[in-house]
Amino acid sequence: RLISVRWDFDGSGAYPFSHDEVDGTSTSLTLSASHAYERPGTYFVTALVESHRTGDVGAVHGRMETLGQARVVVG
C-alpha cells in the first residue's frame, strides 16, 4: 500500500513537496504536481514513492522506496 509520495523538483536531494491525500489505504493512485522554475536550465525532477505491506504511514521499518525521474528543460 502506498504511504508517501514526495517530490524533488531541482535535483537537490530534498523532497519538500508531498501529497497529503496518500494515506496508506490504496495500492495505486493518480496524482499530479506542478512547479514553476525561476530560470532556464535542465532539471531532473524525482518522485520518491514509498509503500508498506500493511499501509502503516508512520512505520519506521519495512518501507519500500521507488524513485521515478524525468528531465525537464526550461527555455
N, C-alpha and C positions, 0 to 999 in steps of 0.2 A: 504494500500500500504506500502511496506517495505521502511523504510527510513534510517536504520542503522543496521549494523552487526558488533559487536566488540568482541574481544577475550581476555580472561584472561587465560593464559597458566599455571600459577603457583599457582592459588588459593589465590592470594594476594588481590583480590577485585579491582584491577586496570585493565583496558581494553586498553592496549597500541596499539593493532593492530586492524585496521578497514579496511573494503573493500571500496575503492573509487568508485567502479562501482555501488554501491547502491545509486540510485538517486531519489527514490520515485515514479517511473513510473511502477514498477512491483508488482504483488501480490504474485509471487513465484519466487525463484531464486535457482540456483545451484552454490554453491561457495565452494572453498577449501582453506585451510590454512595449513602451515607447521611450525613446531617449533623444535629446537634441544635443548635438556636438557644437562646441563654441568655435572650432576652427577646422579647416580642411585637413585631411590626412587619412591614413589607413588605420583602422581599429579592429581588434579581434575581440568580438563580443562572446562571452561564455555564459552558458546557463549551467548551474550546478543543481542537479535534481537528486534528492535523497529519498530513499524508501526504507521501510522497516516491515518485517514479516507480520507484526501484529498491528501496525499503524500507530504505534506509540510516538507522538510528535516530540515528547520530552526524553526519549531514550538517549542514553549516552553510548551504549554499546549496541552492536547489531545493525548500525546504519549502513546502508549500501549507497555509494555515491556514483553518479554517472555525469560525465561532462559532455555538453554539446557546444560546438564552437562555429562561428561564422565570421567571415571577413567582411567588414563594412568600409567602403571607400566613400569619403565625403569630399566633394569637389568644390 
